[in-house]
Amino acid sequence: MNQKRTYNVIFKPEPEGGFTAIVPTLPGCVTYGKTLTEAKTMITDAISGYIASLTKHDETIPSDESAFFTTVNLPVPDAHVAYA
């Protein structure tokens, strides 16, 4: 029986175009797509390969069922201000 697992994915727009996709729960699970749609397809494939490797090596398969993301905004001091 196939289990479903949930993974949080970060899509980062790149200056040269396209998107990098990162799965924080799966260290090293990173890929790229020229479009957001392609990046989603690529990361789905990357996650599947990552899980296959974990399974092959009889390792625990982590997931993000109980994890969540939020955004924290912090003020950044002016880079030109000298502190004494």
C-alpha positions as CSV (number, residue, x, y, z in Angstrom):
1,M,0.0,0.0,0.0
2,N,1.3,3.4,-0.9
3,Q,1.5,6.0,1.8
4,K,1.1,9.7,1.0
5,R,3.6,12.1,2.5
6,T,3.6,15.9,2.7
7,Y,6.6,18.0,1.9
8,N,7.1,21.8,2.2
9,V,8.8,23.1,-0.9
10,I,10.5,26.6,-1.3
11,F,10.5,28.0,-4.8
12,K,13.1,30.7,-5.2
13,P,13.0,32.9,-8.3
14,E,16.5,33.2,-9.8
15,P,17.9,36.5,-11.2
16,E,18.8,34.8,-14.5
17,G,15.2,33.4,-14.7
18,G,13.6,30.2,-13.6
19,F,13.1,28.8,-10.2
20,T,15.2,26.8,-7.7
21,A,13.1,24.3,-5.7
22,I,14.3,23.2,-2.3
23,V,12.8,20.7,0.2
24,P,14.2,21.6,3.6
25,T,13.2,18.3,5.2
26,L,15.2,16.4,2.7
27,P,18.8,17.7,2.8
28,G,20.3,18.1,-0.7
29,C,16.9,17.7,-2.4
30,V,17.2,20.7,-4.7
31,T,16.4,21.2,-8.4
32,Y,15.7,23.9,-10.9
33,G,13.0,24.6,-13.6
34,K,12.8,27.3,-16.3
35,T,9.2,27.9,-15.3
36,L,7.3,27.4,-12.0
37,T,5.4,24.5,-13.6
38,E,8.7,22.9,-14.7
39,A,10.2,23.4,-11.2
40,K,7.2,21.8,-9.6
41,T,7.5,18.8,-11.9
42,M,11.3,18.6,-11.3
43,I,10.9,18.7,-7.5
44,T,8.2,16.0,-7.5
45,D,10.7,13.8,-9.4
46,A,13.5,14.7,-7.1
47,I,11.5,13.9,-4.0
48,S,10.5,10.5,-5.5
49,G,14.1,9.7,-6.2
50,Y,15.2,10.8,-2.8
51,I,12.5,8.6,-1.2
52,A,13.6,5.7,-3.4
53,S,17.2,6.1,-2.2
54,L,16.1,6.2,1.4
55,T,14.0,3.1,0.9
56,K,16.8,1.2,-0.9
57,H,19.1,2.0,2.1
58,D,16.5,1.0,4.6
59,E,16.5,4.6,6.1
60,T,13.6,6.5,7.7
61,I,11.5,8.6,5.4
62,P,10.8,12.0,7.0
63,S,7.9,14.2,6.1
64,D,6.3,17.5,6.9
65,E,2.8,16.4,8.1
66,S,3.1,18.5,11.3
67,A,5.4,21.2,10.1
68,F,4.5,24.6,8.7
69,F,6.1,27.7,7.4
70,T,5.6,31.3,8.4
71,T,7.3,34.6,7.4
72,V,9.2,36.8,9.9
73,N,10.0,40.4,8.8
74,L,12.9,42.1,10.6
75,P,14.2,45.6,10.2
76,V,17.7,45.7,8.7
77,P,19.9,48.6,9.8
78,D,21.2,51.0,7.2
79,A,24.5,49.6,5.9
80,H,26.0,53.1,5.9
81,V,25.4,53.7,9.7
82,A,28.5,53.3,11.8
83,Y,28.1,51.8,15.2
84,A,30.4,52.8,18.0
